């Protein structure tokens, strides 16, 4: 009997000594879980600040707050075969996995947004470059590329314009040596009356083929024989592009087109003279007549004003030195309401 009592006391003592150890183990696990939960809450708030800047996430525009209500550590959840600590550990593991997934999605979305922003900037830069390349400065107006020769009735005043710009001066230098280049033929015509008019125009023969061709073209132009004159001017500009008369011939080619009722061709001829022979003697006059050709083409006033502005910017001194051109520019700018 005494042996049985001694055995019972020993068993009770061992059970009492084990209780503090179990309590300490349970308390340690609780503190570890609590630390993990605090860390998860902090990371969750950081993710919310990144996903919902300014606290705009959640319902009502507030951050999503965690449920910090204490739970009974000894309570066993319904349907849970494990202890509360093990169940809480599983829930924390699930939260950590969801947080990692949310963080990865956020980083992926940020990368995609950066890629879209980079592509948008590239498209905008390419569009701006294409627009700049498609809008050259001071390009003359055209009527869609049609070079059909209209034959409008020209009043007498239009057929006898002031020709002071291109009247050739009487040469005072000695005649140069004879050239072996053959002068261009005159445009043939089946109209006997017109052929007689062309034959009545004297062809010069000074020995300088370029000079003689230009002078002959000038005389044909002055006689209103425009197609024949255009053939002579084209010969000068194509065969003698470095000759002094190349700028003169290109300018008169444009004026011939303009007076012959072809303002589209005239605008191109004037613009070519300004671009190919910018230092030529007749480059300023070509810009002056280019503006008039654009007016005849019913181009916007802004294009006409742009040509006048370029004329003043590039050849202001020559315009001021020529009273007639200066007055014409002032009149043209006023008619187009140029500022």
Secondary structure, DSSP 8 states (H G I E B T S, - for coil): -HHHHHHHHHHHHHHHHHHHHHHHHHHHHHHHHHHHHHHHHHHHHHHHHHHSTTS--SGGG-----------TT---TT--S-HHHHHHHHHHHHHHHHHHHHHHHHHHHHHHHHHHHHHHHHHHHHHHHHHHTS-TT----SSS----------HHHHS---TTT------S-------S--------S-HHHHHHHHTS----SS-HHHHHHHHHHHHHHTT-HHHHHHHHHHHHHH-TTSTHHHHHHHHHHHHHHHTT-HHHHHHHHHHHHHH-TTSTTHHHHHHHHHHHHHHTT--HHHHHHHHHHHHHHHHHHHHH-HHHHHHHHHHHHHTT--
